[in-house]
């Protein structure tokens, strides 16, 4: 065991230190002692927490974490909830299916999704897996500062509806992975309400910056979302790769 651990330490030393203060490229990585200890404890006790009847306190703990993310971090109204998934991609897929069910019902023909060229690739992938045709995943033009153009989005939605399609999902990004750009969330929320489409915010990268004063100001508009994707393994440095803390939250009617 001693020789094996020494080899693992040597291998780790030859990799990028993504949790270091000088690392400004790419985002996954933990490095927090408390996170490592929690992961160790979780695997050591190995309790099944999927049902409150077999682990009531652990189920309550999970629910409290979800409520904190939904209400305190995202500012969603009372009664909002969410679920823990295996990653941001699955959180986005869950939101897409919820939007499809709410806006399209059982008939998917003509369902149309709107996002930008800077959205994470999981957005288009989630739409395809949810049964939406590739031709109906629209790339909305962006402004010179790389943010979604609300007027262009409105024009595309109206044009598609006039052509007999069924716009149902508008996906904004709060901190794109490539540039950190935040789409104009309040304007897009207003557009979604006017056009009766589901408004999803992909905040996997930037969502937890709402815990800061400047981040809360820059990320105004979360309160109007129907669903939000958050990734604690990014901004909060939680463990990743199979960790269940990639989070999707949304309003519960």
Secondary structure as UniProt FT lines:
FT   HELIX           2..13
FT   TURN            18..19
FT   TURN            21..22
FT   HELIX           33..45
FT   TURN            52..54
FT   HELIX           56..67
FT   HELIX           68..73
FT   TURN            78..79
FT   STRAND          81..85
FT   HELIX           88..103
FT   TURN            104..106
FT   TURN            109..110
FT   STRAND          111..115
FT   TURN            117..118
FT   HELIX           121..129
FT   TURN            130..131
FT   HELIX           134..136
FT   STRAND          137..139
FT   TURN            144..145
FT   HELIX           150..162
FT   TURN            163..164
FT   STRAND          166..174
FT   TURN            177..179
FT   HELIX           185..195
FT   STRAND          198..203
FT   TURN            204..206
FT   HELIX           207..211
FT   HELIX           213..218
FT   TURN            219..221
FT   HELIX           222..224
FT   STRAND          227..231
FT   HELIX           232..235
FT   TURN            244..245
FT   STRAND          246..250
//
